[in-house]
């Protein structure tokens, strides 16, 4: 009888432990922060480095952004889809990709759309996306 009580007490303590509680689903106000952190020219290419911060308890398995890159005169130079995920729950990650041309010619980058987002719907991820740029000469917007 004593062993049964101890086992029952142990089970109850394990179930009540906050570290073992299931993660809460992402709330609509949990932002996905995307920062253009650096733009550096590397052998006739421009390396764009982004910092992605997922403040949610839910991991982002895939986050494919449809981007439009504009020159200093506001003319579209290229359009591309880039994968920013996966981003673990409550985690900050760095992602970088390269485009043809000199970084000095990039004036702005438009997050035109979310090509894919999981879990969740692309519009839900687009609404949660909060953008900023540390590159003074390049505007990041949606």
C-alpha positions in Angstrom: 0.0 0.0 0.0 2.9 2.4 0.8 4.6 1.6 -2.5 1.3 2.3 -4.4 1.0 5.7 -2.6 4.6 6.6 -3.4 4.2 5.6 -7.1 0.9 7.7 -7.3 2.6 10.6 -5.7 5.6 10.4 -8.1 3.3 10.2 -11.1 1.3 13.3 -9.8 4.6 15.2 -9.3 5.8 14.4 -12.8 2.5 15.4 -14.4 2.5 18.7 -12.4 6.0 19.6 -13.4 6.1 22.8 -15.6 9.0 21.6 -17.6 7.0 18.7 -18.9 3.9 20.6 -19.7 3.0 20.8 -23.4 4.0 24.0 -25.2 1.3 26.5 -25.9 0.4 27.0 -29.5 1.5 30.2 -31.2 -0.7 33.1 -30.4 -1.6 35.7 -33.1 0.5 38.3 -31.3 3.6 36.2 -31.0 5.9 38.1 -33.5 8.3 36.6 -36.0 11.0 39.3 -36.1 13.1 39.5 -39.3 16.0 42.0 -39.4 18.2 42.7 -42.3 21.4 42.8 -40.3 24.2 43.2 -42.9 24.8 43.6 -46.6 28.3 42.9 -47.8 29.8 42.7 -51.3 31.6 39.4 -52.0 33.1 38.8 -55.5 30.4 40.6 -57.6 27.7 39.3 -55.3 25.8 40.8 -52.4 25.5 38.7 -49.3 22.4 39.6 -47.3 22.4 38.5 -43.7 19.2 38.2 -41.7 18.4 37.7 -38.0 15.2 35.8 -37.5 13.7 35.6 -34.0 10.8 33.3 -33.1 9.4 34.4 -29.8 6.7 31.7 -29.8 6.8 28.4 -28.0 5.9 26.8 -31.4 8.8 26.1 -33.8 8.7 27.4 -37.3 9.4 24.4 -39.6 9.4 26.3 -42.8 9.3 30.0 -43.7 9.7 30.7 -47.4 9.7 34.4 -48.2 8.9 35.8 -51.7 11.2 38.8 -51.9 11.5 41.6 -54.3 14.8 43.5 -54.5 14.7 47.1 -55.7 17.6 49.3 -56.8 18.2 52.8 -55.4 15.8 54.3 -58.1 13.0 51.9 -56.9 13.1 49.6 -60.0 12.8 45.9 -59.4 16.1 44.2 -59.9 15.2 40.6 -59.0 12.6 38.5 -57.3 13.4 35.4 -55.4 12.0 32.9 -52.9 14.3 32.1 -49.9 13.9 29.7 -47.0 14.4 31.4 -43.6 13.3 28.3 -41.6 13.5 26.2 -39.6 13.5 28.4 -36.5 13.3 26.6 -33.2 10.9 27.7 -30.5 12.0 30.8 -28.5 15.1 31.0 -30.7 17.1 33.5 -32.7 18.8 32.3 -35.9 21.0 33.8 -38.6 20.3 33.2 -42.3 22.3 34.5 -45.2 22.0 34.3 -49.0 23.6 36.0 -52.0 22.3 37.8 -55.0 24.1 38.9 -58.1 25.4 42.5 -58.2 26.8 45.1 -55.8 25.2 45.7 -52.4 25.5 49.5 -53.0 22.9 49.2 -55.7 20.3 47.7 -53.4 17.8 50.3 -52.2 15.0 48.2 -50.6 13.7 44.7 -50.1 10.0 43.9 -50.2 8.6 40.9 -48.4 6.1 40.4 -51.2 4.4 37.3 -49.8 4.9 34.2 -47.8 5.4 31.3 -50.2 5.1 28.7 -47.4 4.8 28.7 -43.7 4.5 25.7 -41.4 2.9 25.2 -39.1 0.2 27.7 -40.0 -1.2 29.5 -42.9 1.0 31.9 -45.0 -1.3 34.9 -44.2 -1.0 34.1 -40.5 2.8 34.2 -40.7 2.7 37.4 -42.8 0.6 39.1 -40.1 3.1 38.0 -37.4 6.1 39.2 -39.4 7.8 42.3 -37.8 10.5 43.8 -40.0 13.6 46.0 -39.4 16.9 46.9 -41.1 20.3 47.7 -39.6 21.6 48.5 -43.0 21.0 52.2 -43.1 20.8 52.4 -46.9 18.4 49.5 -47.4 14.7 49.5 -46.4 13.0 46.2 -45.5 9.3 46.4 -45.8 6.1 44.4 -46.5 
